[in-house]
Amino acid sequence: MHKNRPVVLSFSGHDPSGGAGVQADIEALISHQCHACSVITALTEQDSRNVKKLIPQQPQDIIDQARTLMSDFTIAAVKIGLLGHHETVAAIHSILSEYPRLPVVLDPVLAAGGGKQLSNAPLVDSIVQLLLPMTTVLTPNSEEARKLAQRDDLNLCGQQLQNQGADFVLITGTHEQSQQVHNRLFMPDQQQETFNWQRLPQHYHGSGCTLASTIAALLAHGLDPFTAIAEAQEYTWHALQAAYRPGKAQFNPNRLFWMEENA
């Protein structure tokens, strides 16, 4: 049976280890019956432990590839992941300026799961100034939220990031020292919601990519942001619960867990 598959465009880095980045996005998008188009923002040298090298792609190449795709496909939503350089931010900003009504989900990847820093002050500033005003849903972890907002209190961070332009801000709580994981959602009209999740025991590679790309997929299907954010968290939690360890360090979310359940 033919199914209408909305197209989601992912601006993401390439992770050779297969746990995060564009490969994570594609798996999550396929899981939600979307067609994945992708523009690689950066190559990396990395394994399941950490990123060793970051190689940003040329800004004009990013612009050219995105324009080629967007002239052919009807894009229903955009997901942005690893950026790596402030010139990459400017390139994506120039593209999105031509499509102001597209839903945009931004996962501000500022450090690798293994700890390597993937950002600097010019990159952070450019994200805040150029991309937040275009963002429908921002999905930082607590450390990223503090770095972007330049505040310590997470409630103030959420409010600040909204003031800087993001419509919805979901601050995930896996990096906090709490028994449960508390994800804080800041919505328009100063509404807030907290989602509480059982803390799982492992360290995971690609959980943020999974969450953000799933939100983008659900927005592409026409769900409202609150519903998309809520359902994406549930899917991500189950992918983490079913995680596997292909290398010697971090676990990968099993984004295709639903195939095993139906087998």
Short mmCIF file of the C-alpha atoms (twelve columns), coordinates in Angstrom:
data_MODEL
# 
_entry.id   MODEL 
# 
loop_
_atom_site.group_PDB 
_atom_site.id 
_atom_site.type_symbol 
_atom_site.label_atom_id 
_atom_site.label_alt_id 
_atom_site.label_comp_id 
_atom_site.label_asym_id 
_atom_site.label_seq_id 
_atom_site.Cartn_x 
_atom_site.Cartn_y 
_atom_site.Cartn_z 
_atom_site.pdbx_PDB_model_num 
ATOM 1   C CA . MET A 1   0.000  0.000  0.000  1 
ATOM 2   C CA . HIS A 2   1.325  3.430  -0.951 1 
ATOM 3   C CA . LYS A 3   1.746  5.772  1.984  1 
ATOM 4   C CA . ASN A 4   2.365  9.477  1.930  1 
ATOM 5   C CA . ARG A 5   5.739  9.966  3.566  1 
ATOM 6   C CA . PRO A 6   6.484  13.563 4.507  1 
ATOM 7   C CA . VAL A 7   10.015 14.678 3.757  1 
ATOM 8   C CA . VAL A 8   12.261 15.858 6.602  1 
ATOM 9   C CA . LEU A 9   15.535 17.598 5.843  1 
ATOM 10  C CA . SER A 10  18.311 16.911 8.335  1 
ATOM 11  C CA . PHE A 11  21.358 19.155 8.684  1 
ATOM 12  C CA . SER A 12  23.636 16.863 10.689 1 
ATOM 13  C CA . GLY A 13  27.152 15.595 11.116 1 
ATOM 14  C CA . HIS A 14  28.374 12.227 9.924  1 
ATOM 15  C CA . ASP A 15  29.156 9.748  12.703 1 
ATOM 16  C CA . PRO A 16  31.225 6.843  11.330 1 
ATOM 17  C CA . SER A 17  30.398 4.749  14.401 1 
ATOM 18  C CA . GLY A 18  26.697 4.763  13.481 1 
ATOM 19  C CA . GLY A 19  25.341 5.884  16.828 1 
ATOM 20  C CA . ALA A 20  24.513 9.542  16.329 1 
ATOM 21  C CA . GLY A 21  24.358 12.237 13.681 1 
ATOM 22  C CA . VAL A 22  22.753 11.718 10.315 1 
ATOM 23  C CA . GLN A 23  22.498 7.944  10.699 1 
ATOM 24  C CA . ALA A 24  20.529 8.362  13.925 1 
ATOM 25  C CA . ASP A 25  18.283 10.894 12.217 1 
ATOM 26  C CA . ILE A 26  17.584 8.591  9.281  1 
ATOM 27  C CA . GLU A 27  16.714 5.643  11.526 1 
ATOM 28  C CA . ALA A 28  14.352 7.747  13.631 1 
ATOM 29  C CA . LEU A 29  12.722 9.320  10.574 1 
ATOM 30  C CA . ILE A 30  12.205 5.960  8.892  1 
ATOM 31  C CA . SER A 31  10.703 4.648  12.128 1 
ATOM 32  C CA . HIS A 32  8.060  7.369  11.849 1 
ATOM 33  C CA . GLN A 33  7.321  6.806  8.159  1 
ATOM 34  C CA . CYS A 34  9.111  9.885  6.894  1 
ATOM 35  C CA . HIS A 35  11.459 10.239 3.962  1 
ATOM 36  C CA . ALA A 36  14.866 11.490 5.118  1 
ATOM 37  C CA . CYS A 37  16.881 13.989 3.089  1 
ATOM 38  C CA . SER A 38  20.213 15.042 4.538  1 
ATOM 39  C CA . VAL A 39  22.902 17.668 4.259  1 
ATOM 40  C CA . ILE A 40  26.159 16.807 6.020  1 
ATOM 41  C CA . THR A 41  27.430 19.707 8.106  1 
ATOM 42  C CA . ALA A 42  30.643 18.074 9.316  1 
ATOM 43  C CA . LEU A 43  32.655 14.911 8.997  1 
ATOM 44  C CA . THR A 44  34.042 13.413 12.178 1 
ATOM 45  C CA . GLU A 45  36.586 10.925 13.362 1 
ATOM 46  C CA . GLN A 46  34.956 9.150  16.280 1 
ATOM 47  C CA . ASP A 47  34.150 5.830  17.886 1 
ATOM 48  C CA . SER A 48  31.782 4.720  20.646 1 
ATOM 49  C CA . ARG A 49  33.957 6.492  23.228 1 
ATOM 50  C CA . ASN A 50  34.349 10.023 21.918 1 
ATOM 51  C CA . VAL A 51  34.866 12.369 18.985 1 
ATOM 52  C CA . LYS A 52  38.523 12.680 18.030 1 
ATOM 53  C CA . LYS A 53  38.317 15.135 15.130 1 
ATOM 54  C CA . LEU A 54  35.693 17.473 13.690 1 
ATOM 55  C CA . ILE A 55  35.895 18.501 10.023 1 
ATOM 56  C CA . PRO A 56  33.283 21.160 9.115  1 
ATOM 57  C CA . GLN A 57  32.101 21.163 5.513  1 
ATOM 58  C CA . GLN A 58  32.347 24.204 3.266  1 
ATOM 59  C CA . PRO A 59  29.443 26.632 3.833  1 
ATOM 60  C CA . GLN A 60  28.763 27.096 0.118  1 
ATOM 61  C CA . ASP A 61  28.591 23.328 -0.383 1 
ATOM 62  C CA . ILE A 62  25.995 23.144 2.403  1 
ATOM 63  C CA . ILE A 63  23.954 25.913 0.782  1 
ATOM 64  C CA . ASP A 64  24.185 24.372 -2.688 1 
ATOM 65  C CA . GLN A 65  23.155 20.906 -1.550 1 
ATOM 66  C CA . ALA A 66  20.246 22.222 0.513  1 
ATOM 67  C CA . ARG A 67  18.961 24.359 -2.352 1 
ATOM 68  C CA . THR A 68  19.235 21.419 -4.744 1 
ATOM 69  C CA . LEU A 69  17.115 19.272 -2.430 1 
ATOM 70  C CA . MET A 70  14.589 21.974 -1.620 1 
ATOM 71  C CA . SER A 71  13.983 22.735 -5.284 1 
ATOM 72  C CA . ASP A 72  13.030 19.088 -5.849 1 
ATOM 73  C CA . PHE A 73  11.347 17.933 -2.620 1 
ATOM 74  C CA . THR A 74  8.524  19.482 -0.645 1 
ATOM 75  C CA . ILE A 75  10.137 19.679 2.784  1 
ATOM 76  C CA . ALA A 76  7.701  19.276 5.688  1 
ATOM 77  C CA . ALA A 77  10.134 19.903 8.560  1 
ATOM 78  C CA . VAL A 78  13.813 20.580 9.239  1 
ATOM 79  C CA . LYS A 79  16.022 19.052 11.904 1 
ATOM 80  C CA . ILE A 80  19.367 20.654 12.781 1 
ATOM 81  C CA . GLY A 81  22.048 18.786 14.708 1 
ATOM 82  C CA . LEU A 82  25.826 19.151 14.843 1 
ATOM 83  C CA . LEU A 83  26.981 22.470 13.406 1 
ATOM 84  C CA . GLY A 84  30.662 22.630 14.283 1 
ATOM 85  C CA . HIS A 85  31.434 26.135 12.995 1 
ATOM 86  C CA . HIS A 86  29.775 29.539 13.041 1 
ATOM 87  C CA . GLU A 87  29.996 29.763 9.244  1 
ATOM 88  C CA . THR A 88  27.857 26.619 9.053  1 
ATOM 89  C CA . VAL A 89  25.232 28.394 11.153 1 
ATOM 90  C CA . ALA A 90  25.272 31.353 8.769  1 
ATOM 91  C CA . ALA A 91  24.853 29.017 5.794  1 
ATOM 92  C CA . ILE A 92  21.827 27.270 7.303  1 
ATOM 93  C CA . HIS A 93  20.362 30.622 8.340  1 
ATOM 94  C CA . SER A 94  20.559 31.817 4.749  1 
ATOM 95  C CA . ILE A 95  18.653 28.729 3.570  1 
ATOM 96  C CA . LEU A 96  15.951 28.852 6.239  1 
ATOM 97  C CA . SER A 97  15.401 32.558 5.587  1 
ATOM 98  C CA . GLU A 98  13.942 31.504 2.230  1 
ATOM 99  C CA . TYR A 99  11.454 29.126 3.917  1 
ATOM 100 C CA . PRO A 100 10.178 31.012 6.985  1 
ATOM 101 C CA . ARG A 101 7.146  28.780 7.599  1 
ATOM 102 C CA . LEU A 102 8.979  25.465 7.895  1 
ATOM 103 C CA . PRO A 103 8.929  23.832 11.346 1 
ATOM 104 C CA . VAL A 104 12.515 23.707 12.626 1 
ATOM 105 C CA . VAL A 105 13.793 21.433 15.391 1 
ATOM 106 C CA . LEU A 106 17.229 22.414 16.694 1 
ATOM 107 C CA . ASP A 107 19.351 20.035 18.750 1 
ATOM 108 C CA . PRO A 108 22.291 22.271 19.743 1 
ATOM 109 C CA . VAL A 109 25.115 19.725 19.877 1 
ATOM 110 C CA . LEU A 110 27.823 21.586 21.795 1 
ATOM 111 C CA . ALA A 111 29.758 18.594 23.151 1 
ATOM 112 C CA . ALA A 112 30.102 14.915 22.340 1 
ATOM 113 C CA . GLY A 113 28.698 12.238 24.618 1 
ATOM 114 C CA . GLY A 114 32.282 11.318 25.481 1 
ATOM 115 C CA . GLY A 115 32.964 14.880 26.613 1 
ATOM 116 C CA . LYS A 116 34.849 16.484 23.717 1 
ATOM 117 C CA . GLN A 117 33.806 20.096 23.191 1 
ATOM 118 C CA . LEU A 118 32.335 20.709 19.744 1 
ATOM 119 C CA . SER A 119 31.693 24.428 20.090 1 
ATOM 120 C CA . ASN A 120 33.299 27.748 20.890 1 
ATOM 121 C CA . ALA A 121 32.042 31.241 21.712 1 
ATOM 122 C CA . PRO A 122 31.499 32.387 18.086 1 
ATOM 123 C CA . LEU A 123 29.473 29.240 17.368 1 
ATOM 124 C CA . VAL A 124 27.315 29.643 20.467 1 
ATOM 125 C CA . ASP A 125 26.722 33.322 19.703 1 
ATOM 126 C CA . SER A 126 25.732 32.594 16.124 1 
ATOM 127 C CA . ILE A 127 23.280 29.868 17.200 1 
ATOM 128 C CA . VAL A 128 21.614 32.294 19.606 1 
ATOM 129 C CA . GLN A 129 21.506 35.206 17.184 1 
ATOM 130 C CA . LEU A 130 20.745 33.444 13.883 1 
ATOM 131 C CA . LEU A 131 19.004 30.139 14.582 1 
ATOM 132 C CA . LEU A 132 16.966 30.545 17.762 1 
ATOM 133 C CA . PRO A 133 14.629 33.092 16.109 1 
ATOM 134 C CA . MET A 134 13.893 30.433 13.443 1 
ATOM 135 C CA . THR A 135 13.407 27.535 15.859 1 
ATOM 136 C CA . THR A 136 10.071 25.891 16.507 1 
ATOM 137 C CA . VAL A 137 11.401 23.392 19.068 1 
ATOM 138 C CA . LEU A 138 14.787 23.664 20.788 1 
ATOM 139 C CA . THR A 139 16.034 20.500 22.543 1 
ATOM 140 C CA . PRO A 140 19.159 21.248 24.605 1 
ATOM 141 C CA . ASN A 141 20.314 19.109 27.473 1 
ATOM 142 C CA . SER A 142 20.797 20.991 30.720 1 
ATOM 143 C CA . GLU A 143 24.477 21.716 30.067 1 
ATOM 144 C CA . GLU A 144 23.746 23.051 26.586 1 
ATOM 145 C CA . ALA A 145 20.877 25.171 27.901 1 
ATOM 146 C CA . ARG A 146 23.156 26.802 30.457 1 
ATOM 147 C CA . LYS A 147 25.810 27.494 27.828 1 
ATOM 148 C CA . LEU A 148 23.342 29.018 25.371 1 
ATOM 149 C CA . ALA A 149 21.481 31.106 27.945 1 
ATOM 150 C CA . GLN A 150 24.507 32.010 30.092 1 
ATOM 151 C CA . ARG A 151 22.510 31.239 33.234 1 
ATOM 152 C CA . ASP A 152 22.628 28.548 35.925 1 
ATOM 153 C CA . ASP A 153 18.977 28.127 36.881 1 
ATOM 154 C CA . LEU A 154 17.237 25.921 34.311 1 
ATOM 155 C CA . ASN A 155 13.899 27.708 34.630 1 
ATOM 156 C CA . LEU A 156 15.636 30.974 33.821 1 
ATOM 157 C CA . CYS A 157 17.456 29.238 30.971 1 
ATOM 158 C CA . GLY A 158 14.193 28.092 29.417 1 
ATOM 159 C CA . GLN A 159 12.667 31.533 29.666 1 
ATOM 160 C CA . GLN A 160 15.795 33.185 28.293 1 
ATOM 161 C CA . LEU A 161 15.960 30.842 25.287 1 
ATOM 162 C CA . GLN A 162 12.344 31.612 24.506 1 
ATOM 163 C CA . ASN A 163 13.052 35.336 24.805 1 
ATOM 164 C CA . GLN A 164 15.844 34.801 22.272 1 
ATOM 165 C CA . GLY A 165 13.380 33.384 19.772 1 
ATOM 166 C CA . ALA A 166 12.639 29.680 20.255 1 
ATOM 167 C CA . ASP A 167 8.900  28.909 20.362 1 
ATOM 168 C CA . PHE A 168 9.168  25.731 22.464 1 
ATOM 169 C CA . VAL A 169 12.184 24.775 24.605 1 
ATOM 170 C CA . LEU A 170 12.574 21.228 25.920 1 
ATOM 171 C CA . ILE A 171 15.498 21.025 28.374 1 
ATOM 172 C CA . THR A 172 16.364 17.381 28.976 1 
ATOM 173 C CA . GLY A 173 17.576 16.332 32.392 1 
ATOM 174 C CA . THR A 174 19.800 13.303 31.870 1 
ATOM 175 C CA . HIS A 175 22.924 15.287 32.867 1 
ATOM 176 C CA . GLU A 176 21.423 16.363 36.187 1 
ATOM 177 C CA . GLN A 177 22.019 14.489 39.451 1 
ATOM 178 C CA . SER A 178 18.441 13.397 40.028 1 
ATOM 179 C CA . GLN A 179 16.898 10.011 40.695 1 
ATOM 180 C CA . GLN A 180 14.463 10.443 37.828 1 
ATOM 181 C CA . VAL A 181 15.039 12.303 34.578 1 
ATOM 182 C CA . HIS A 182 13.043 15.532 34.546 1 
ATOM 183 C CA . ASN A 183 12.544 17.083 31.108 1 
ATOM 184 C CA . ARG A 184 11.258 20.664 31.321 1 
ATOM 185 C CA . LEU A 185 9.127  22.050 28.513 1 
ATOM 186 C CA . PHE A 186 8.709  25.805 28.127 1 
ATOM 187 C CA . MET A 187 5.795  26.766 25.894 1 
ATOM 188 C CA . PRO A 188 4.327  29.986 24.533 1 
ATOM 189 C CA . ASP A 189 2.281  32.161 26.925 1 
ATOM 190 C CA . GLN A 190 4.659  31.217 29.782 1 
ATOM 191 C CA . GLN A 191 3.186  27.737 30.122 1 
ATOM 192 C CA . GLN A 192 5.442  24.979 31.461 1 
ATOM 193 C CA . GLU A 193 5.267  21.204 31.717 1 
ATOM 194 C CA . THR A 194 7.619  18.689 33.337 1 
ATOM 195 C CA . PHE A 195 7.934  15.155 31.983 1 
ATOM 196 C CA . ASN A 196 9.345  12.604 34.413 1 
ATOM 197 C CA . TRP A 197 11.107 9.482  33.158 1 
ATOM 198 C CA . GLN A 198 12.762 6.503  34.795 1 
ATOM 199 C CA . ARG A 199 16.534 6.973  34.662 1 
ATOM 200 C CA . LEU A 200 18.113 4.188  32.644 1 
ATOM 201 C CA . PRO A 201 21.449 2.714  33.711 1 
ATOM 202 C CA . GLN A 202 23.766 3.159  30.717 1 
ATOM 203 C CA . HIS A 203 25.547 5.964  28.886 1 
ATOM 204 C CA . TYR A 204 24.029 6.500  25.456 1 
ATOM 205 C CA . HIS A 205 25.334 7.780  22.145 1 
ATOM 206 C CA . GLY A 206 22.757 9.523  19.972 1 
ATOM 207 C CA . SER A 207 19.857 10.033 22.353 1 
ATOM 208 C CA . GLY A 208 19.576 13.752 21.589 1 
ATOM 209 C CA . CYS A 209 19.612 13.110 17.837 1 
ATOM 210 C CA . THR A 210 16.887 10.510 18.285 1 
ATOM 211 C CA . LEU A 211 14.654 12.851 20.266 1 
ATOM 212 C CA . ALA A 212 15.032 15.863 17.984 1 
ATOM 213 C CA . SER A 213 14.603 13.979 14.717 1 
ATOM 214 C CA . THR A 214 11.523 12.216 16.087 1 
ATOM 215 C CA . ILE A 215 9.961  15.556 17.027 1 
ATOM 216 C CA . ALA A 216 10.689 16.762 13.483 1 
ATOM 217 C CA . ALA A 217 9.084  13.633 12.029 1 
ATOM 218 C CA . LEU A 218 5.928  14.084 14.058 1 
ATOM 219 C CA . LEU A 219 5.701  17.777 13.177 1 
ATOM 220 C CA . ALA A 220 6.065  16.759 9.529  1 
ATOM 221 C CA . HIS A 221 3.044  14.500 9.972  1 
ATOM 222 C CA . GLY A 222 1.060  17.500 11.205 1 
ATOM 223 C CA . LEU A 223 1.065  16.947 14.967 1 
ATOM 224 C CA . ASP A 224 1.029  20.034 17.149 1 
ATOM 225 C CA . PRO A 225 4.327  20.758 18.932 1 
ATOM 226 C CA . PHE A 226 3.179  19.690 22.400 1 
ATOM 227 C CA . THR A 227 1.929  16.315 21.189 1 
ATOM 228 C CA . ALA A 228 5.007  15.791 19.028 1 
ATOM 229 C CA . ILE A 229 7.309  16.576 21.961 1 
ATOM 230 C CA . ALA A 230 5.426  14.258 24.319 1 
ATOM 231 C CA . GLU A 231 5.283  11.325 21.891 1 
ATOM 232 C CA . ALA A 232 8.912  11.762 20.838 1 
ATOM 233 C CA . GLN A 233 10.079 11.453 24.440 1 
ATOM 234 C CA . GLU A 234 8.215  8.179  24.842 1 
ATOM 235 C CA . TYR A 235 9.685  6.758  21.641 1 
ATOM 236 C CA . THR A 236 13.190 7.859  22.663 1 
ATOM 237 C CA . TRP A 237 12.858 6.342  26.133 1 
ATOM 238 C CA . HIS A 238 11.853 2.982  24.639 1 
ATOM 239 C CA . ALA A 239 14.754 3.185  22.156 1 
ATOM 240 C CA . LEU A 240 17.112 3.740  25.091 1 
ATOM 241 C CA . GLN A 241 15.525 0.963  27.122 1 
ATOM 242 C CA . ALA A 242 16.227 -1.395 24.209 1 
ATOM 243 C CA . ALA A 243 19.738 -0.019 23.612 1 
ATOM 244 C CA . TYR A 244 22.618 -2.215 22.533 1 
ATOM 245 C CA . ARG A 245 26.397 -1.898 22.730 1 
ATOM 246 C CA . PRO A 246 28.093 -2.433 19.360 1 
ATOM 247 C CA . GLY A 247 31.469 -1.042 20.455 1 
ATOM 248 C CA . LYS A 248 33.407 -0.946 23.698 1 
ATOM 249 C CA . ALA A 249 31.924 2.158  25.311 1 
ATOM 250 C CA . GLN A 250 28.572 3.919  24.993 1 
ATOM 251 C CA . PHE A 251 25.293 2.185  24.131 1 
ATOM 252 C CA . ASN A 252 23.333 3.000  20.975 1 
ATOM 253 C CA . PRO A 253 19.592 3.676  21.132 1 
ATOM 254 C CA . ASN A 254 17.750 0.896  19.348 1 
ATOM 255 C CA . ARG A 255 15.647 3.142  17.133 1 
ATOM 256 C CA . LEU A 256 14.214 0.097  15.341 1 
ATOM 257 C CA . PHE A 257 13.031 -1.627 18.514 1 
ATOM 258 C CA . TRP A 258 9.509  -1.713 17.094 1 
ATOM 259 C CA . MET A 259 10.643 -4.127 14.372 1 
ATOM 260 C CA . GLU A 260 11.826 -6.611 17.002 1 
ATOM 261 C CA . GLU A 261 8.606  -6.245 18.963 1 
ATOM 262 C CA . ASN A 262 6.577  -7.091 15.856 1 
ATOM 263 C CA . ALA A 263 8.816  -9.937 14.678 1 
# 
